[in-house]
Amino acid sequence: MDRRRAVSMVRLAGAYARHVATHTAARRTSRPDGLAEFDRLYGRDRITPLSPQDRAELPSHGMCVACGLCTFAAGRAGYLRADRLPSQLTRTLPELWTSRDLPYDDVDWDSGAEVCPMGVPLGEMRRFVARRLEQDGVAPPPPQAPPAVLPLPGPYGSA
Amino acid sequence: MLQEKGAAGEFDVVVVGAGITGAGVARDAALRGLKVCLLDQHDLGAGTTWGSSGMIHGGLRYIEYDWETTRMSCLDGGYIKRIAPHLLFPVVFLLPVYPDDPFGIEKKETALEVYDRFQPYKAGRPHVRLTAEEALRLEPGLRPGLKGAVTMDEWGVDAARLVALNALGARESGAQVRTYTEVIGVVREGRAVRGVTVRSRLSGAVETIKAKVVCNAAGPWASQLCDMAGARLRLRPAKGVHLIYDRRITNCALGVEAIDGRDLLLVPHANQTILGTTDDDFYGDPGNLDVTDDEVEYILQAFERVFPSIRQYRIAHANAAVRPTLYQWRRYEDDLSREYEVFDHGARDGVPGLVSIAGGKMSMFRKMAEDTVDVLLRVLGRPFVPTSTHTAPLPGGESVVDVVEVAGNFSLPLPIAQRLVARHGARAEALLGDAEPDERRAVLCECEPVTRAELRHVVRTESVERLEDLYRRVRCTGGACLGMRCAWPAARVMGEEKGWNARRVAEEVHDFLDARWQQRPSVLRGATAAQEQLYRGAMYALGEVVDPASAASDVAAPAATAVTAGD
């Protein structure tokens, strides 16, 4: 073991001792709400909990192979075409807010789902979107503050 | 255009290899006043960078080895966030702890408490400890039975776009950038290297490019270039495989342990999910990689243990790349250092005029480039000029842009504006302002979405030579259709821009779809495989993808069609 690693291990051992001494004692009296803290840190990025229902439905959302058949059956409303729901709009929950102004009720999702060869449940997906927009909100995430400019580091050590 | 072909005279530096390392070196060198030419045998970022996990991380694993390395990795992550704020996005890791975990939750939390000290350098946030119930409420797909979990965050990045922006930044500082340009020889004066002989992979033309120094940033091909020059560089190349899903399948990244104890990651990466990676010694051609069924199974098996429903999700494709790891004997692949080293072959092998950079990882690219250019300045006998790559913004990183405002100013649907700003940052509005009004909303790639205006812009300005390059620039062909719907109209736009005839357009589409298909057999399963074969067959039958042999060579390609948003 080289010297740097030895030093790191000693420092980690010290950190571990402090961790056990402070946290184990503190947790006997009170336990912070981890999910509330998680939401405080990442809620603005739309990185939020999934419900068991969301989790059960998600695999079928990804079965779309973008054949476009559903659009013939379901019709479209402006930018909102049936096939864009699985192939574009629901690919990422943190960006789902961008679909907030689309006229979801003007598309016949169930008819689209009936002709889908892969069994993508478009009606269910539309309800999924409504549920998630209600949970996560429709405002755009605020921009991340960049870190301050700090001095240039020297050469890296071994990694 | 990135290329400024025909520029006369000798360069100070020819950088061979336009991955993230080479592109970073080219930009740094150009910013410090050197006359630079950047070359790659393929597209920008098409080699090792293309197979990366797309993370700018602060080096949590180095806590065990050297805290100073973690501190400096975090500092560098902060610089990259500052110079390209539009390109980086948060990736939040959920690290579940099960009873058989070799470390246990207290030790894991201790490591993250230490890491919290360095997170502010990169605008990261502190860790959170979750109970088992809280972890399952956050991610109900986890296997029950866990003892708890901890969370932490890193930055995700579109790796190929990061390369393109570095190359574009280099070019804006005066560098030449040439893709599909293969080095076939080295120009010598005695033992000294004074340039390279190259052949265009597009036209077949051969030419000599003279330079005072050749910087070898060729990644897994670096040893071959050294061989040509009579120098020696020994690597221990390692193959890594990732599985790619066309959407996020979780909101949080997951860290799991593979059957051999290696750590694997599931990363929700913008609008995709990346699983990986394998890490195996590799002795073949880095340009000809297959993904085997065994490699796919190795990855899926590891995640199934923690995320049991993983096999229910449709894998879009897999990719493989080779890491140019520094040579070490008597170590398992996963224990190999990710350290990098700059080699001055004049001092080392008696071959002046050749400098190599090898090892390292994407998170360190800016620092690797800085150290390499420091050596180049010394070899060139130039006075030292400090780097500015930690403060000079990459193209598009000049300011933070309000997506809603961009959408309003150009009457764009928000989904189009969001992805445009994510790729082009502060330059999105200029791109839209230069475009024909009807092309701003004309969607060519449905899944991403990519408009005709954006496609024209990158073809004109970002060194796009082949259809496949569009995936690396703007993710066109990267969604659920895997190119079956958008490859053809995208090739037509390229044809319009480049003056291709119908035969050339057909060849591009044909080559692209064949290559894409060959990457997929190991990940196609069940009904999805049958459906996609049927779809592919139907597309051929309908003439959407014509056989290039039947396409007339003297007929101009038909105009591209696109659906206009709101039509």
HADDOCK unambig.tbl for C-alpha pairs under 7 A between the chains (distance, minus, plus):
assign (segid A and resid 4 and name CA) (segid B and resid 65 and name CA) 6.40 0.50 0.50
assign (segid A and resid 4 and name CA) (segid B and resid 66 and name CA) 5.63 0.50 0.50
assign (segid A and resid 5 and name CA) (segid B and resid 64 and name CA) 6.61 0.50 0.50
assign (segid A and resid 5 and name CA) (segid B and resid 65 and name CA) 4.32 0.50 0.50
assign (segid A and resid 5 and name CA) (segid B and resid 66 and name CA) 5.87 0.50 0.50
assign (segid A and resid 8 and name CA) (segid B and resid 63 and name CA) 6.83 0.50 0.50
assign (segid A and resid 8 and name CA) (segid B and resid 64 and name CA) 5.79 0.50 0.50
assign (segid A and resid 8 and name CA) (segid B and resid 65 and name CA) 5.79 0.50 0.50
assign (segid A and resid 8 and name CA) (segid B and resid 66 and name CA) 5.71 0.50 0.50
assign (segid A and resid 8 and name CA) (segid B and resid 67 and name CA) 6.50 0.50 0.50
assign (segid A and resid 9 and name CA) (segid B and resid 64 and name CA) 6.23 0.50 0.50
assign (segid A and resid 15 and name CA) (segid B and resid 110 and name CA) 6.40 0.50 0.50
assign (segid A and resid 16 and name CA) (segid B and resid 107 and name CA) 6.60 0.50 0.50
assign (segid A and resid 16 and name CA) (segid B and resid 110 and name CA) 5.57 0.50 0.50
assign (segid A and resid 19 and name CA) (segid B and resid 110 and name CA) 6.25 0.50 0.50
assign (segid A and resid 34 and name CA) (segid B and resid 128 and name CA) 6.29 0.50 0.50
assign (segid A and resid 34 and name CA) (segid B and resid 129 and name CA) 5.94 0.50 0.50
assign (segid A and resid 34 and name CA) (segid B and resid 130 and name CA) 5.02 0.50 0.50
assign (segid A and resid 34 and name CA) (segid B and resid 134 and name CA) 6.92 0.50 0.50
assign (segid A and resid 35 and name CA) (segid B and resid 134 and name CA) 6.19 0.50 0.50
assign (segid A and resid 37 and name CA) (segid B and resid 128 and name CA) 6.98 0.50 0.50
assign (segid A and resid 38 and name CA) (segid B and resid 128 and name CA) 6.45 0.50 0.50
assign (segid A and resid 47 and name CA) (segid B and resid 251 and name CA) 5.76 0.50 0.50
assign (segid A and resid 48 and name CA) (segid B and resid 251 and name CA) 6.99 0.50 0.50
assign (segid A and resid 49 and name CA) (segid B and resid 137 and name CA) 6.38 0.50 0.50
assign (segid A and resid 49 and name CA) (segid B and resid 138 and name CA) 4.05 0.50 0.50
assign (segid A and resid 49 and name CA) (segid B and resid 139 and name CA) 6.23 0.50 0.50
assign (segid A and resid 50 and name CA) (segid B and resid 138 and name CA) 5.93 0.50 0.50
assign (segid A and resid 50 and name CA) (segid B and resid 139 and name CA) 5.89 0.50 0.50
assign (segid A and resid 50 and name CA) (segid B and resid 140 and name CA) 6.81 0.50 0.50
assign (segid A and resid 51 and name CA) (segid B and resid 140 and name CA) 6.72 0.50 0.50
assign (segid A and resid 52 and name CA) (segid B and resid 140 and name CA) 5.61 0.50 0.50
assign (segid A and resid 55 and name CA) (segid B and resid 140 and name CA) 6.65 0.50 0.50
assign (segid A and resid 55 and name CA) (segid B and resid 141 and name CA) 6.40 0.50 0.50
assign (segid A and resid 59 and name CA) (segid B and resid 312 and name CA) 5.82 0.50 0.50
assign (segid A and resid 59 and name CA) (segid B and resid 313 and name CA) 5.05 0.50 0.50
assign (segid A and resid 62 and name CA) (segid B and resid 313 and name CA) 6.56 0.50 0.50
assign (segid A and resid 62 and name CA) (segid B and resid 314 and name CA) 6.15 0.50 0.50
assign (segid A and resid 63 and name CA) (segid B and resid 314 and name CA) 6.19 0.50 0.50
assign (segid A and resid 64 and name CA) (segid B and resid 480 and name CA) 6.47 0.50 0.50
assign (segid A and resid 65 and name CA) (segid B and resid 480 and name CA) 5.23 0.50 0.50
assign (segid A and resid 65 and name CA) (segid B and resid 481 and name CA) 5.35 0.50 0.50
assign (segid A and resid 66 and name CA) (segid B and resid 480 and name CA) 5.78 0.50 0.50
assign (segid A and resid 66 and name CA) (segid B and resid 481 and name CA) 4.94 0.50 0.50
assign (segid A and resid 78 and name CA) (segid B and resid 565 and name CA) 6.73 0.50 0.50
assign (segid A and resid 78 and name CA) (segid B and resid 566 and name CA) 3.86 0.50 0.50
assign (segid A and resid 78 and name CA) (segid B and resid 567 and name CA) 5.90 0.50 0.50
assign (segid A and resid 79 and name CA) (segid B and resid 565 and name CA) 4.86 0.50 0.50
assign (segid A and resid 79 and name CA) (segid B and resid 566 and name CA) 4.41 0.50 0.50
assign (segid A and resid 84 and name CA) (segid B and resid 446 and name CA) 6.94 0.50 0.50
assign (segid A and resid 87 and name CA) (segid B and resid 447 and name CA) 5.13 0.50 0.50
assign (segid A and resid 87 and name CA) (segid B and resid 479 and name CA) 6.96 0.50 0.50
assign (segid A and resid 87 and name CA) (segid B and resid 480 and name CA) 5.75 0.50 0.50
assign (segid A and resid 88 and name CA) (segid B and resid 446 and name CA) 6.65 0.50 0.50
assign (segid A and resid 88 and name CA) (segid B and resid 447 and name CA) 4.43 0.50 0.50
assign (segid A and resid 88 and name CA) (segid B and resid 448 and name CA) 6.17 0.50 0.50
assign (segid A and resid 88 and name CA) (segid B and resid 449 and name CA) 6.99 0.50 0.50
assign (segid A and resid 91 and name CA) (segid B and resid 247 and name CA) 4.47 0.50 0.50
assign (segid A and resid 91 and name CA) (segid B and resid 248 and name CA) 5.98 0.50 0.50
assign (segid A and resid 91 and name CA) (segid B and resid 271 and name CA) 5.27 0.50 0.50
assign (segid A and resid 92 and name CA) (segid B and resid 247 and name CA) 6.32 0.50 0.50
assign (segid A and resid 92 and name CA) (segid B and resid 248 and name CA) 5.49 0.50 0.50
assign (segid A and resid 92 and name CA) (segid B and resid 270 and name CA) 6.85 0.50 0.50
assign (segid A and resid 92 and name CA) (segid B and resid 271 and name CA) 4.89 0.50 0.50
assign (segid A and resid 98 and name CA) (segid B and resid 414 and name CA) 5.05 0.50 0.50
assign (segid A and resid 98 and name CA) (segid B and resid 415 and name CA) 5.27 0.50 0.50
assign (segid A and resid 99 and name CA) (segid B and resid 414 and name CA) 6.83 0.50 0.50
assign (segid A and resid 99 and name CA) (segid B and resid 415 and name CA) 6.55 0.50 0.50
assign (segid A and resid 146 and name CA) (segid B and resid 81 and name CA) 6.45 0.50 0.50
assign (segid A and resid 146 and name CA) (segid B and resid 82 and name CA) 5.41 0.50 0.50
assign (segid A and resid 146 and name CA) (segid B and resid 123 and name CA) 6.44 0.50 0.50
assign (segid A and resid 147 and name CA) (segid B and resid 78 and name CA) 5.77 0.50 0.50
assign (segid A and resid 147 and name CA) (segid B and resid 82 and name CA) 6.57 0.50 0.50
assign (segid A and resid 147 and name CA) (segid B and resid 121 and name CA) 6.35 0.50 0.50
assign (segid A and resid 147 and name CA) (segid B and resid 122 and name CA) 5.85 0.50 0.50
assign (segid A and resid 147 and name CA) (segid B and resid 123 and name CA) 5.13 0.50 0.50
assign (segid A and resid 153 and name CA) (segid B and resid 72 and name CA) 5.78 0.50 0.50
assign (segid A and resid 156 and name CA) (segid B and resid 69 and name CA) 5.71 0.50 0.50
assign (segid A and resid 156 and name CA) (segid B and resid 72 and name CA) 6.90 0.50 0.50
assign (segid A and resid 157 and name CA) (segid B and resid 69 and name CA) 5.62 0.50 0.50
assign (segid A and resid 158 and name CA) (segid B and resid 339 and name CA) 5.58 0.50 0.50
assign (segid A and resid 159 and name CA) (segid B and resid 62 and name CA) 5.82 0.50 0.50
assign (segid A and resid 159 and name CA) (segid B and resid 65 and name CA) 6.74 0.50 0.50
assign (segid A and resid 159 and name CA) (segid B and resid 69 and name CA) 6.66 0.50 0.50
assign (segid A and resid 159 and name CA) (segid B and resid 337 and name CA) 5.76 0.50 0.50
assign (segid A and resid 159 and name CA) (segid B and resid 338 and name CA) 5.81 0.50 0.50
assign (segid A and resid 159 and name CA) (segid B and resid 339 and name CA) 5.45 0.50 0.50
